[in-house]
Amino acid sequence: MPPIENEHGDLKKILEENLVVAKDNNRLLREMRRNAILGLIAKIIIWLVLLGVPLFFLSTYLGPLLDAFAGQSTTGGALPTGLFGIPSEDQIHQLIEQYQTVGQ
């Protein structure tokens, strides 16, 4: 049985509607993907700013204070001691070098 002419018209109309819906769906999916990528980039930037700014200010303002307490700055004659009288890293290296030269 050959298809009726009216059925061809109905099928063509349904296929055209399906094509319109598929194109609209494709457009929406691309837009959603683009928004997801932009949202991820925005979140990364916000987290970098939220974590980076306090670390910058801590290192800028508290860094010299921590160095002074740890005995990292040399101010003159005597070797500085670290916090609570603990020797600094430089003093430990100097002591190791002295023992190595004495032992040879």
N, C-alpha and C positions, 0 to 999 in steps of 0.2 A: 504494500500500500504506500503510495507516494504521500508525503506530508502535504497537508493543506496549506494553501498560500497564507492564510491567516496565522498559522503556527509559525511560519518563517518570520513574519512581522513581529509576533510576540517574543520570539527568541532573540531577535535582533535588538528589540527594545530592552529586554532583560540584560543582554550582554553590554549594551551601552551604559545602562545604569550601574552595572557591576564595575565597569571601567572607571566611571566617575567616582564611585565609592572607593575603589582601590587607589586612585590617584590622591584623593583626599586623605586616605589612611596613610599613604606614603609620606605626604607632606607633614602630617601630624607627628609621625614617628621621627622624621628628621628633625623637626623642631624640638621634640622631647629630648632627643640625643644631644643636640646642640646646647640646650638649657642644662642638661646634666653635666656636660663637660665644663661649661662656664661656671656652674655652681661649685664643682670640684676645685677649679682653679681659684675661685674666690675664697673658698674655705682654707685652702693652703696658704694663700696670702694673708688672710686674717690670723691664722695660727702663727705664721712666721712673725707677724707684727706683734701679736700678743706675747710671744715668748722672747722675741729679739729685743724689744725696747727695754724691758726690765733688766735683761742681762747686760745690755749696753750701759745703762745707768749704774748698775751694780759694779761693773768693772771700772767705770769712769770715776765714780765717787768713793766706792769702798775699796778699790784696788790699792791706792796709796796707803790707806789706813791699815789694811791687812799686811802690806809689805812692811810697814813700820813696826807693827806688832810682831811680825815673824822675824825681824832683824835682817831684812834684805837690803836695807839702805845703809851705806857706810858714811858716817859723818865725820870721821877724823881718826885721831890717835888710836884708841883701843878698838879691838874688833867687837862689833855689836853682838849681843846674845839675842836669841830668839825669845819667843813668848814663854814666860815662866822660867827663864834661864836655860832653856833647851838650845843647844848650839844650832846655828843655821847650816844650810847645805854647803855653803862656801867654806865654813869653818871645818866641817867634816872632811871635805875634799883636801883642804890644806893639811889637816892632821894625817890623813892617809898618805899624802905625798911625803911628809916629814918622816914617817915610819919606813916608807919604801927607800928613801935616800939613806937613812941611818942603817938599814939592814944590808945595804950593798957594800 
